[in-house]
C-alpha cells in the first residue's frame, strides 16, 4: 500500500491486494465490451487494485474507497461487473478519515457511476480492451462526503492503475492517478 500525506488531498493505493472493504451482494450492473488489442499497449495481467481518497472541500470532506479484481483468464469479451448493495453495510474502521462514519459496500447510485466511468474509459480511441473480467466488489463510503463524482473518479483511477501499463510505486504516482481537484 502506498499512502500520500499532507493536509490537503490524501490518497492510498493498493496494488495486488485489496483492503478489508470487500463485500458480497447478488445485485450488480454488468456490461460486456468487445475486446480489442493494440500492439503498442502492454499486455495486461490478472491483478487487484484499490484507491482511497480524502479531499477537504471547505466545509465538507469528499471520501471514497473503491477496489476491483481483473481476471484475464476469462476468454471472450471484456466483462465489467459492479456489485452494489443498498443495505446490510458494515462499519469500515479507518484512521484515514477520523470523525466520519464509514461503511463498506457500494450504494446503487454510486455503482452506476462506476459502470459509466469504466465504459467511458474504454471508449477512448485506440485504448486496449482486454479479454477478461473486471469485478468491483470492494468499496467504502460515507453518507456525508461520498458522491457519484467521487466514485466516477475512483473508477477512472482504478482503470489507469490496472490498464495503463504504468507502475505506481511512489506518493507522487498515487497523486498522479487520482485526478480530483486539489
N, C-alpha and C positions, 0 to 999 in steps of 0.2 A: 504494500500500500504506500502511495506517495501522498503527502499532505502539504498543502500550502498554508502559510500563516499570515498574520497581519490583522489589522483592524477592519479592512475593507473586505473585498471579495475573498472568500476562502473556498477551497475545493479539496476533495480527496479522490484519488483514483485507485481502483483495484484492477489488476490485470492477472489473468489466470486463476482467479478466485473471486468469490462473491462474499459480501459481508453478511452478517446474520439478519438479513431483512427479506429472505426468501419466503414466499407464501404459496399456498396451494389454493386453486379455485377451479371450478368447472366452467366458468364463464370467461370467454375470450373473444377478441377480434382477431380474425385470421385473414390474411391475403396471400396470394401467390403472384410472383413476378417471374417472367421468363428470364432464365439465366442467360448471361452473355459475358464473354470474356474478352479482354483487351490484353494482348501480349505485353504491352508496355506497363501494365499494372501487376502488382505482386500476386503470387499465389496465396490464397487465404486459407489459414489452418483453423481447425476447431479451437475454440477459446471461450473464455469468460471475461467479462469486464463490468465494472460498475463505477459510477461517478456520483459524488455527493457534493452539493454546493450550499453555501450560506452567503447571502448577499444583503448587507444592510441597505435599506432604501428609505432613508429618512425615518419616519415614524414606525415603519414595519420592517420585517426581515423576510426576504424570499428564501425558501428552503425546498430542497428535494433530493432524493436519492433514487437512482434507477440503475438496475443491473440486468444483464442478459447473457445468455449462453448461445454460442453458434456451434452447430454440429454440421461439419461438411460431409459427413458420411452418408447423409440422406441424398440419394441421387434425384435428378429431375429439376423441377423449378425451385426457385428461392421462396421458401415458405416463411412468413413472419407471423408469429402468434403472440399477442399481447394479452396477458391474463389480467383480469380485474375482479374486484370484489367491493360491493358497496356496504358490506357488513362484516362482522367477525374479525375486526382488526385487533392486533395485539400491540401493546406499547413497545416502542423501539427505544432502548436506552442508548443515548449517545452524548458524549461530552462536547460534541462539535457545535451544538446549538442549545445551550442551557436555557432554562426558564420557559421552554415551549414543550407542549405535549406532542410527541411524535408517535406515529403509528406505522406499522408495516402494512403493506397492501397497496393497491392502486385503485382509486375510485374510477368508475366507468368514464367520467368526463375527461380525466387525465389520460386514461388508456387510449381513447380516441385520438387525442393529441399526439401520443406516441406513435400510433399506427400511421397517422397522416404525415408526421415528420419523417419517418423511415421511408415512406413512399416518395416523398419529395426529395430526399437524399439520393435515392437510386434513379430518379427520373433525370438527373443531371446528365447531359450528353457525354458519352464516352466512358461513363463510370462502370466499372466492373460489377456485375451482379452474379455472385457465386451461386452454384448449386448448394443446397443445404437448407438448414432450418435455424431460424433465429427466434429464440424464446425469451420473452420478457416476463420474468416471474420473481423479480427481486425489486422491491420499491419501499420507500418510506416517505411520508408526507406529514405536514401539519395543517390543521384546519385553518390557521390564520395566515401562514406565509407561503403556502403552495398555490400553484396556479397552472392553467393549461400552458401558458408561455414557459414556465419553468420546466415542465415535463417535455415540451417540444424541444427546448434547447438541450436538455439532458439526452434525449433520443439522438439528436444530431451529434452530440459529443460521443456517445457510445458507438455510433456508426463510424465516426472519424477514427476512434481508437482501434476498432476491430478491422476496418476495411481499407484504411489509407495505406497500410504497409509501413507506416512510421512507428518507431519505438518511442514510447512515452516513459521517460525514466527520471526526469528532474522536476522540481517545483515549477520552473518556467514552462516545461512541457505541459503540465496539468493546466496552468492558466491559459496556454495557447488553445487547448482543446475546448475549454469552457468559454464560449463567446457571449457571455452576458454583459450587460453594461457594467462599468466599474462601480 
